[in-house]
Every structure is written in C-alpha cells, then in structure tokens.
C-alpha cells in the first residue's frame, strides 16, 4: 500500500478532502521523523511504538578489497508492534 492509497482510504472513510487527509498523513510522518531524530519514542496504544534503537560498533568486511572495517555505533529507527496488533495479524494472515 502506498501513501496515496492510505490518503484515499482515509478520505473515503472520514469524508474529508484528500488534500486534508494528505496534510494529516504528512504531518504525522514528519512528527515521527522529528521525534525519533530527537531520541524520543512515540507510543500509540494498540498499534505500537516507534523509537530510536542503538546499534553497537562492529567489525565488517570489505569483500572487494578483503579488508576489515570498523562500523561505528549508530542509531536507527525501529518499530515494535503492540501485542493486539501482532495477534490480529497472526489471526488474519495465513
């Protein structure tokens, strides 16, 4: 599903114009990005949690040069679904 399809469904279900639904979806995504970049978590009850996750420093391999490289510690965005969400997916998707 694409962002345009999400906007279309929200517009159909709520009766608001697609421009308004698009603005809401864009604003939500911007707020998630900003919060995670500021090392904050976003908890949506019944849906899940968006949070920054720390990856430890590790040694990798450059296979073209056959050398070891150090990959520094860094943060990545992560999503952990709520138990209710996981249960619904397990029951629905076969």
C-alpha positions as CSV (number, residue, x, y, z in Angstrom):
1,X,0.0,0.0,0.0
2,X,1.3,3.4,-0.9
3,X,0.9,6.8,0.8
4,X,-1.6,7.8,-1.9
5,X,-3.7,4.7,-1.2
6,X,-3.6,5.4,2.5
7,X,-4.7,9.0,1.9
8,X,-7.5,7.8,-0.4
9,X,-8.8,5.3,2.1
10,X,-8.7,7.9,5.0
11,X,-10.6,10.3,2.8
12,X,-13.2,7.8,1.9
13,X,-13.7,6.6,5.5
14,X,-13.8,10.0,7.1
15,X,-15.4,12.1,4.4
16,X,-12.6,14.8,4.5
17,X,-11.0,16.0,1.3
18,X,-7.9,14.2,0.1
19,X,-5.8,17.3,0.4
20,X,-6.7,17.5,4.1
21,X,-6.0,13.8,4.6
22,X,-2.7,14.1,2.8
23,X,-1.7,17.0,5.1
24,X,-2.6,14.9,8.2
25,X,-0.6,11.9,7.0
26,X,2.4,14.1,6.0
27,X,2.3,15.9,9.4
28,X,2.2,12.5,11.2
29,X,5.2,11.2,9.3
30,X,7.1,14.4,9.9
31,X,6.4,14.3,13.6
32,X,7.6,10.7,13.8
33,X,10.8,11.5,12.0
34,X,11.5,14.6,14.2
35,X,10.8,12.8,17.4
36,X,13.0,9.8,16.6
37,X,15.8,12.2,15.4
38,X,15.5,13.9,18.9
39,X,15.9,10.5,20.6
40,X,12.2,10.4,21.7
41,X,9.8,7.4,21.5
42,X,6.3,7.5,20.2
43,X,3.8,5.2,21.8
44,X,0.5,4.6,20.1
45,X,-1.7,2.4,22.3
46,X,-3.0,-0.7,20.4
47,X,-0.7,0.0,17.4
48,X,2.9,0.0,18.6
49,X,6.0,2.1,19.5
50,X,8.4,4.0,17.2
51,X,11.7,4.5,18.8
52,X,15.4,5.1,18.1
53,X,17.5,1.9,18.5
54,X,21.2,1.9,19.2
55,X,23.4,-0.4,17.1
56,X,26.7,-1.2,18.7
57,X,30.1,-0.8,17.0
58,X,31.1,-3.8,15.0
59,X,33.7,-5.1,12.6
60,X,32.6,-5.7,9.0
61,X,34.4,-6.9,5.9
62,X,35.0,-5.1,2.6
63,X,34.9,-8.1,0.3
64,X,36.2,-6.3,-2.8
65,X,39.4,-5.4,-1.0
66,X,39.4,-8.2,1.5
67,X,39.9,-5.9,4.5
68,X,38.3,-5.4,7.8
69,X,36.5,-2.2,8.5
70,X,35.0,-0.8,11.7
71,X,31.3,0.2,11.5
72,X,30.8,2.8,14.2
73,X,27.9,2.7,16.7
74,X,24.8,4.5,15.4
75,X,21.0,4.8,15.9
76,X,18.3,3.5,13.6
77,X,14.6,4.0,13.6
78,X,12.7,0.9,15.0
79,X,9.1,-0.1,15.3
80,X,7.7,-2.6,17.8
81,X,4.1,-3.6,17.2
82,X,1.6,-3.8,20.1
83,X,0.5,-7.3,21.3
84,X,-3.0,-6.6,20.0
85,X,-1.6,-5.7,16.6
86,X,0.5,-8.8,16.4
87,X,-2.4,-11.0,17.5
88,X,-4.6,-9.5,14.8
89,X,-2.0,-10.1,12.1
90,X,-1.4,-13.7,13.2
91,X,-5.1,-14.5,13.0
92,X,-5.8,-12.7,9.7
93,X,-2.8,-13.5,7.6
94,X,-2.5,-17.2,6.6
